[in-house]
């Protein structure tokens, strides 16, 4: 049989198995990452903010706002680019979390909580107090 340069059926099968195993490994890693983030978020809410189970997003905003000494107000920003879901902006007397108007209620809650992490004064990535400036963005585990 002449060799055409195409992989044999056996070699192709091994490649598919290896690719599937790699995808499964990535999925397991993502699940573990989400579980770790959930544990950290629960610790953040219960221990750091002294919130009880069943607390609302407004309760979280109020607790972090009290620690910062500023009220935190979520606002809709219809002009955000498609790849931007939310931003936080520091103000003189209150801070703002700007949210894209394209978000579902669940995405809106998740983005709000993510942006709150940037405003929490004792976490990495917390902004410096430069009113009117967007808070620095970095990966946050929430």
C-alpha positions in Angstrom: 0.0 0.0 0.0 1.4 3.4 -0.9 1.6 6.1 1.7 -0.4 9.2 0.8 0.6 11.3 3.7 -2.8 10.9 5.4 -2.7 9.5 9.0 -3.8 6.0 9.4 -7.3 5.3 10.8 -5.7 4.0 14.0 -3.5 7.1 14.4 -6.6 9.4 13.7 -8.6 7.5 16.4 -5.8 8.0 18.9 -5.7 11.8 18.1 -9.5 12.0 18.6 -9.2 10.2 22.0 -6.4 12.5 23.0 -8.4 15.6 22.0 -11.4 14.4 23.9 -9.4 13.7 27.0 -7.9 17.2 26.7 -11.4 18.7 26.5 -12.6 16.7 29.5 -9.6 17.9 31.5 -10.3 21.5 30.6 -13.9 21.1 31.6 -13.0 19.6 35.0 -10.5 22.4 35.5 -13.2 25.0 34.8 -15.6 23.3 37.2 -13.0 23.3 39.9 -12.3 27.0 39.2 -16.0 27.9 39.5 -16.3 26.0 42.8 -13.2 27.8 44.2 -14.7 31.1 43.1 -18.0 30.2 44.7 -16.3 29.4 48.0 -14.3 32.6 48.0 -17.5 34.6 47.2 -19.4 33.0 50.0 -16.6 33.7 52.4 -16.5 37.3 51.1 -20.2 37.8 51.7 -20.5 36.0 55.0 -17.2 36.8 56.7 -16.0 40.1 55.2 -19.3 41.8 54.7 -21.2 40.0 57.5 -24.1 39.2 55.2 -26.6 36.4 55.8 -27.8 33.9 53.3 -30.6 35.5 51.2 -28.9 38.9 51.1 -29.8 40.9 48.0 -27.5 42.6 45.6 -28.5 45.9 47.1 -27.4 44.6 50.5 -24.0 43.9 49.0 -23.8 47.4 47.4 -24.8 49.0 50.8 -22.2 46.9 52.8 -19.3 47.7 50.4 -20.5 51.3 50.1 -20.4 51.7 53.9 -16.8 50.3 54.0 -15.8 52.8 51.3 -17.6 55.7 52.8 -19.5 56.2 49.5 -22.9 55.1 48.3 -22.7 52.7 45.3 -25.3 53.2 42.5 -25.8 50.9 39.6 -26.7 52.7 36.3 -27.5 51.6 32.8 -25.0 52.6 30.1 -26.5 51.8 26.7 -23.3 53.1 24.9 -20.9 50.4 26.2 -19.1 48.5 23.5 -20.4 45.0 22.8 -17.6 43.2 24.6 -17.9 45.4 27.7 -20.5 44.3 30.2 -19.8 46.7 33.1 -17.5 49.3 34.5 -17.1 51.0 37.9 -16.4 54.7 38.2 -15.4 56.5 41.3 -17.2 59.7 42.2 -16.7 62.5 44.8 -19.7 61.5 46.9 -20.8 58.2 45.4 -19.4 55.5 43.2 -21.2 54.1 40.1 -21.4 50.6 38.5 -22.3 51.1 34.9 -24.0 48.1 33.3 -24.7 47.3 29.7 -28.3 47.5 28.7 -27.9 44.2 26.7 -27.5 42.0 29.9 -30.1 39.5 31.1 -31.1 39.8 34.7 -28.7 36.9 35.7 -25.8 38.5 33.8 -26.6 41.8 35.3 -26.4 40.4 38.8 -23.1 38.6 38.0 -21.5 41.7 36.4 -22.7 43.9 39.3 -21.0 41.6 41.8 -17.9 41.4 39.7 -17.6 45.2 39.6 -18.3 45.4 43.4 -15.0 43.4 43.8 -13.1 46.3 42.2 -14.7 48.7 44.8 -14.1 46.6 47.8 -11.3 48.4 49.7 -9.4 45.4 51.1 -9.2 43.1 48.0 -6.5 43.1 45.3 -7.5 45.3 42.4 -9.3 47.7 44.6 -9.3 51.2 43.1 -7.4 54.2 44.4 -9.6 57.1 45.2 -9.4 59.2 42.0 -12.9 60.5 41.6 -14.4 60.5 38.1 -11.9 57.9 36.9 -12.8 54.3 35.9 -11.5 51.8 38.5 -8.6 49.7 37.3 -9.7 46.4 35.8 -8.1 43.1 36.5 -9.2 39.5 37.0 -11.3 39.2 40.1 -12.4 35.9 41.6 -16.1 36.7 42.0 
